[in-house]
Amino acid sequence: MYLHLILSALSFFVVGYLWDYYKELKMANDNHQYKLLYFDLPGRAEHIRYIFAYAGIEYEDARIQKDQWPEIKKSTPFGKVPVLLIDGQPIAQSNAIARYLARKFGLAGKDEWEALQCDVLVDTLGDLQASVTQAMKEPDPIKREEVRARVTKEELPFYLTKFEKIVRDNGGYSVGNDITWSDLVFAVLLDQFESTYGKTSLNGYPSLKGLKDKVHNVPNIKSYLETRPPRSPMPRY
Ligand SMILES: N[C@@H](CCC(=O)N[C@@H](CS)C(=O)NCC(=O)O)C(=O)O
């Protein structure tokens, strides 16, 4: 009985140790050249910057200024950014880029099932973000108030309550029992959520707040946050 318990505990630690070793090996053996093209904003690129920071991978964080954009736009695959140049090869679509890097650097879960859970959560966060953006961009002031009220009173609590339960049930992670790119996407968006709705806005969601703080306290991410350029105002195109 005791032997069985001791062996299970040992195998738990050995598997954890081997997994961490495997992740470190993957990161250390990456010698590609990366250049990330995006505006001087968090926007659709910040989770990619977090992945590079977490993995400790060097890359050029090329922040495009407004007057440079028309020329750079012509060189992008589909006229939009972010674009990641991998050894000079331009790759479009923020989440395709993030998923690719997450797989490379051991941030896409331990198996196909966890990789699927990461995708589900990242896409769901994207749905929520689209509603928040729609509420901010609606030109008609009366409609804007309607959309805002719906998003703040219905959609946000609906999603945040579900996310809170998922993170609580997983012991502090959004997927499985280790950090994934889905946690990094949560941290970016929850940070923006607090900036928009105030520092106390996550008080009713302690597991989500805990997840955001945990990600922001990872030493590599902490030093990225301390050194990243201050946000410029949103460019208008
Ligand atoms: N689905 C794409 C959307 C890319 C996108 O809409 N990029 C915007 C900035 S967030 C852009 O390039 N806007 C400038 C333009 O369209 O000229 C992604 O996630 O990468």
The ligand as a MOL file (V3000), in Angstrom:
LIG
                    3D

  0  0  0     0  0            999 V3000
M  V30 BEGIN CTAB
M  V30 COUNTS 20 19 0 0 0
M  V30 BEGIN ATOM
M  V30 1 N -7.1350 37.6220 -38.1460 0
M  V30 2 C -5.9890 38.4810 -38.2530 0
M  V30 3 C -6.4630 39.9330 -38.1960 0
M  V30 4 C -5.3100 40.8970 -38.4470 0
M  V30 5 C -5.7730 42.3550 -38.3650 0
M  V30 6 O -6.9940 42.6700 -38.4670 0
M  V30 7 N -4.8050 43.2440 -38.2250 0
M  V30 8 C -5.0850 44.6520 -38.1420 0
M  V30 9 C -4.4670 45.2220 -36.8670 0
M  V30 10 S -5.1160 44.4600 -35.4310 0
M  V30 11 C -4.4210 45.3800 -39.3170 0
M  V30 12 O -3.4520 44.9040 -39.8730 0
M  V30 13 N -4.9620 46.5580 -39.6410 0
M  V30 14 C -4.3850 47.4730 -40.6150 0
M  V30 15 C -4.9840 47.3290 -42.0020 0
M  V30 16 O -5.8860 46.4870 -42.2210 0
M  V30 17 O -4.5370 48.0860 -42.8810 0
M  V30 18 C -5.0020 38.1490 -37.1130 0
M  V30 19 O -5.4480 37.7400 -36.0320 0
M  V30 20 O -3.7860 38.2690 -37.3280 0
M  V30 END ATOM
M  V30 BEGIN BOND
M  V30 1 1 1 2
M  V30 2 1 2 3
M  V30 3 1 2 18
M  V30 4 1 3 4
M  V30 5 1 4 5
M  V30 6 2 5 6
M  V30 7 1 5 7
M  V30 8 1 7 8
M  V30 9 1 8 9
M  V30 10 1 8 11
M  V30 11 1 9 10
M  V30 12 2 11 12
M  V30 13 1 11 13
M  V30 14 1 13 14
M  V30 15 1 14 15
M  V30 16 2 15 16
M  V30 17 1 15 17
M  V30 18 2 18 19
M  V30 19 1 18 20
M  V30 END BOND
M  V30 END CTAB
M  END
